[in-house]
Amino acid sequence: MRRYDLALIGFGGVNRALAALIEERGDELAQELGFALRVVAITDLRAGSLVDLDGLDLAPLLATAPGELAFADMKGGSPDPRNEWVIRDVPADIVAEATFTNPADGEPAVSHVRWALEAGKHVCTTNKGPVALHGRKLRNLAAEHGVSFEFEGSVLSGTPVLRTAQRLLSGLRITGVEGIMNGTSNFILGRLEDGADFEAAVSEAQDLGYAEADPTADVEGHDVALKVMILANEVLGADLRSEDVFREGISGITAEDIKDAADKGLRWKLVGSATRRADGSVDARVAPIALSADHPLSGIAGPVNAVAFRTDLLGTVTVSGPGAGRIETAYALLSDIIAIHQRHANDAAASCGHALEETVHG
Amino acid sequence: MRRYDLALIGFGGVNRALAALIEERGDELAQELGFALRVVAITDLRAGSLVDLDGLDLAPLLATAPGELAFADMKGGSPDPRNEWVIRDVPADIVAEATFTNPADGEPAVSHVRWALEAGKHVCTTNKGPVALHGRKLRNLAAEHGVSFEFEGSVLSGTPVLRTAQRLLSGLRITGVEGIMNGTSNFILGRLEDGADFEAAVSEAQDLGYAEADPTADVEGHDVALKVMILANEVLGADLRSEDVFREGISGITAEDIKDAADKGLRWKLVGSATRRADGSVDARVAPIALSADHPLSGIAGPVNAVAFRTDLLGTVTVSGPGAGRIETAYALLSDIIAIHQRHANDAAASCGHALEETVHG
């Protein structure tokens, strides 16, 4: 059976959940999916790096609390993450990138992805930065090196949004994409509808672990803007930069706005959208919109997120599901690995075809 | 470029819309999809049959009103549909079956599908009957003959429900499926909420063309029951027969029921569901349920339909979109043809691989 050796870059919640999935369900998944997974390297900003080309024993790593993990003391370990060396030089088939992303330039994730693709390794990532800011360049780099660059988790965690557009809507003209893509702001808007004031709603979201200590990225629409860029560029074929996305957050929404909307049967939602204009260019924006009850996104509440595709032949098709979560995002990486396997299996078969021609005619 | 020759069985709204799509957008689709489509045969209960192995000229057929079409007067035409002969003996790659289905035994569609598969032809169908009542048998028959049996349009027209489950949720355990899968009953429930009485709501649905002259199949849940069987059997791997599906329609819902629900913030919906029980068996049912506002299906209104998949790692993922419509259902057939092409292309590559081995080692 085909086996893929993985290097996990970043060993926070998401890659730990992926490792747990491999540890606990690897055999069963192999049975179902037709390939096995083995982790040969892990790097982490705090824990350092750990390499074993015969496959790491994941159980003791998963049994240790994240904050306590120190690879330096282990065989094959180092206190230094040594990301570039691990990504470029440790023989792995797939690099699972789940570090963090600077919304200005997408680093350090962009470099991680680039090093891996340059080294001829497939990449799956959950980071929005590399995809939103350098998607086209990285896709081209992957193509040059004959490897895959997969990133389902960059939009709505494991909910299959990008793959629905890429695989299940072929033959349709997608004219626009519209989504509720930030659980924190959606939660806050729900609490405002319940009568909470803005500051209290933000605190509550922080207490529940939805919002960061600095909620700006969620509340002011920066997070959604990156997802809109990904949808515009990957689904509508645009080539937008950050400054091309109009962005307005929810911090300006007043109790009166909420009440006025409710009186008219409307609900405020932070909507990210990308719409093809008549001239072929793409309008991309993030803004609060008061949606009527019959809008496909109006019923999307709390941590559930949704993306609606506007199409010519099929009208609107909407996919909704979790927008975040450790395990949900780890599943995004697994779904990327499945996609890599499917493409790889086909490529292998196709190159056999070429080889046959050479054998017969050569 | 690979070209597929199609036989269209039934030339009502759906296959006419497919023919129009091929006529109007064939070149563009070929460019995008990598294969061309040509119609070599059409049969229709009223119009008869028409065969041209060099490809039928679709424009004049589409320019004629459905009721006026008579193939008998045309070259290669006959007043008799000659379904069995066309399906078995006319050389076509794919049979697009869009006739009608008897909910008791699935005929005549079941025979159409069987003849095609026995003749080694791929089949795409929009008919629930063959899939719900004989899905397993027909799938096995397709496998025996090395051809595909595709039926995305049997549930929610072209909205990619079955293919989401089959292709985009791999590696997850799907524990249940739940949907609003009948636009007519959903429309009627909406009108009841607006204060209409049941008989008036049914008449209105009939006037708008949503409901048949005999609305029983929609209103009493027979239509949804077939879709539940398809989801239970195809997604949860069950092997249910009609009598295994509990069925209750919406005709018993009173104005008082509606009011009581509204007072509690609930909305009645006709819900079809299939749920895996602890012992591995599958509970399948159709019944009106008063859903709370935070249920993923509660916001699904009017002609929009939706199916929610309950999964272990990803929670609930919901796909919503049109549940019916000529063009929407024709797109389901196109999406099936795309699936057939993808599988065929892979098979061809794989068999090259085998051939290579034989060449090298033989």
Interface residues (C-beta under 8 A of the other chain):
Chain A: L21 L29 E32 L33 S157 G158 T159 P160 R163 T164 R167 L168 L169 S170 G171 L172 A293 D294 P296 S298 G299 I300 A301 G302 V304 L313 L314 G315 T316 V317 T318 V319 S320 G321 P322 G325 I327 E328 A330 Y331 L334 S335 I338 N346 A348 A349 A350 C352 G353 A355 L356 T359 V360
Chain B: L21 L29 E32 L33 S157 G158 T159 P160 R163 T164 R167 L168 L169 S170 G171 L172 A293 D294 P296 S298 G299 I300 A301 G302 V304 A306 L313 L314 G315 T316 V317 T318 V319 S320 G321 P322 G325 I327 E328 A330 Y331 L334 S335 I338 N346 A348 A349 A350 C352 G353 A355 L356 T359 V360
